[in-house]
């Protein structure tokens, strides 16, 4: 038997750089090289776009997500390439952000 994908997630225009699965909430959160982070259901339905603070700083300062982690409580933490941490709700609202000079892996 050949394995087949359970769902195909669409919506990114560039390569995926990070992803997280929250099985408790049935969500897949992914970030791409030059674009926003997206929240999909496990079925592949696009639910939300997480608009980071790059919209506040102008289009020339596009944020590149490097790490994503989701909690069963419905919070999503994203670490961007420029040293910015952002916390989003699963509804797509930016709840907090913090800058750091440390390199996070």
Secondary structure, 3 states (H helix, E strand, C coil): CCCCCCCCCCCCCCCEEEEEEECCCCEEEEEECCCCEEEEECCCCEEEEECCCHHHHCHHHCCCEEEEEECCCCEEEEEECCCEEEEEECCCCEEEEEECCCCCC
